[in-house]
Amino acid sequence: MPKARIFSHRIHYHVVNGYAVVRPEGACDEGTTEALASFANSPLVESCNLIIDLSHVEYVETPGYRWIVRQFRQLETSGKALVVVGLPKSVRRAFELLRLDSIVPTAETVTEAMHKLSSTEPLALIA
């Protein structure tokens, strides 16, 4: 998986068949969130459905959760989708407490997310 260094943050990515898989590493704090936002809005990724792989993230701070919801809504209005995968236990718990799991689709793996995205049903119904 290729790496991008944006503002000294490590973000791995892979773009294939209309899917952009983006995997940040370490803490998903305000700086990492800004780097993710810059990367997600780059020409390389902006025309794709987005899969955010959080399997290598230690934790997610409030700006990260806000960005995920904002990015989900922005992609949805442009006819694209976002799925979050690989939620560590603490991040999954926060997702549930914030009720983000009722807004943003999640999957265990990238393969499962691609399957959800290729399904003909709306994501809100299968999430």
N, C-alpha and C positions, 0 to 999 in steps of 0.2 A: 504494500500500500504506500503510495507516495506521501511525502511529508511536506508540509508548508510551515514556514516560520513567519508568523505575523506578530509583530511587537514582542518578539522573543517567546512566544507561546508555541508549543508543539501541537499541531493539528494534522492528523493523517487524513487522507481523502482518497477516494476512488470514484471515478465517474464511468458508468457503463449503462448503455441502453436506456437513457433518460432518467437514471437514478444517480444521485450524488450521495455517497456514503461519507460522512464526516465524523471523525473520531478524535475528540480532544483528549489530552492527557493531563493528569494531575488535578489540581484544584480548579473548579469552574467558578472563579471569582469574577469580579467586575472586569478586570483586564482580559481574561480569557473570553468572557461574553462579548466584549467589544471586538476581539479578534475573530470570534465566530461570526459575528454580524458582518464584519468586513468581508470575510471569506464567503459567506452565504450569498452576499450581494455582488460577488465578482462575476464576470461574464462566464467563467468556467462552470459555475454552479447554478446561477440564477434561473436558467432555463430548464432545470431538472426538478423532479420530485426529490425531496430531501429526506434522508435517513440519518438521524443523529444517533451515533453509537456512543453511549456513555459508559461502556464497560471498563474503560481505563481512567475514569474520573474518580477522584477521592471523595469529593463532595460538590454540591451545587449551592451557591449563594442565591439570595433573592433576585438579583439582576438576571441570573441565568434562567430562572423559572419564568420571569417576566418576558425575556427574549423568546423563549420557546413558544409561549402562548401567542405573542405578537407575530412571530414568524409563521406559526401555524395558520393564523387568520389571514396574514398577507398572502401566503401561498394558496390558501383556499379561495380567496377572491380572484386569484389569477388562474384558477383551474388546475392547480397543482396540489400536491399533498405533502405532509410531513408525518413521519412515524419515528418515535423514540425507541431505541432498543438498548438492551444490555444494562438495564437499571441496577446499580448496586443496591443492596438491601436498604441502606439508609436513605438513598435517593428515592427508591420506590415508596418507602414509608412517607416521605415528604410529599411525593406526588399524590398519594392517597389522602393525606391529611389536608392538602390544599385543594383536593378534588380535581386536580389536573387530569387524572386518569379518565374523568368523564368528558373532558374536552379534547385532549390530545391523544391520538391513538398510540399504543405501545405494543411492542413485540419482544419476545425473548431473544431472537437472533435477527441478523440482517436478512437471511434467507426467508424467514417468516414475514418480515416487513415487506420484502419484495413481492411475496405471494399476496399479501394484503393489498398492496398497491396495484397489482395486476388484476385483482378481482374486479368484477363488473359492479359489485355492490358499493354503495357509498361507505367510506371509512367510518363514519360515525356509527353505522349500524353494526360493524364487525369489531370495533375496538373493544 
